[in-house]
Amino acid sequence: DTGVSQNPRHKITKRGQNVTFRCDPISEHNRLYWYRQTLGQGPEFLTYFQNEAQLEKSRLLSDRFSAERPKGSFSTLEIQRTEQGDSAMYLCASSPAWGEQYFGPGTRLTVT
Amino acid sequence: ELKVEQNPLFLSMQEGKNYTIYCNYSTTSDRLYWYRQDPGKSLESLFVLLSNGAVKQEGRLMASLDTKARLSTLHITAAVHDLSATYFCAASEGGTYKYIFGTGTRLKVLA
């Protein structure tokens, strides 16, 4: 399977804990995007990488959120000191330079 | 700042009927996308519209783009129960090409 993969698919954590999600893009894609989707809403842009460089961050990405893409391959999204409001589906997408984005299956986070 | 609006938000329709979902966007965008999402699942790509006047059809779904009106439509012909899902449109913002999504249209087709 050469699509975008995300792990874990589901994560339940207690408030105040740290969580980390991983995204493996399609191998030849140099752009990688993270989105967050809360219940009943459309996905919202969080951040974007071109190769290893993080070029844009949404104001939705508070100081508790950090994303990396070492070596321009897989990416991680870490949330520190989780809050109940962080409960959402976190979607990763990758694309070639000016092409369509391909979305992964998502990681569903539940903060209790 | 690019904004995308969809209407209606909810749509309940009988099998066999036709209906249209509308997607308006606020500033120039060179690309418009339609996605389907089933409950608890990720996004399934339906259509990519790249130019003014573009029309694409797949089965009972047809999408069109009018860049002058900043409007895209998703037309459903002779709806069937399997089309029940949430449909999103998204426009891409130049430069980063990040997607700005509409709020979605939750479609329920009644047998």
Interface residues (C-beta under 8 A of the other chain):
Chain A: R31 Y33 Y35 G40 Q41 G42 P43 E44 F45 Y48 L55 E56 M89 L91 A93 S95 W98 E100 Q101 Y102 F103 G104 P105 G106 R108
Chain B: V4 Y33 G40 K41 S42 L43 S45 V48 F88 A90 T96 Y97 K98 Y99 I100 F101 G102 T103 G104
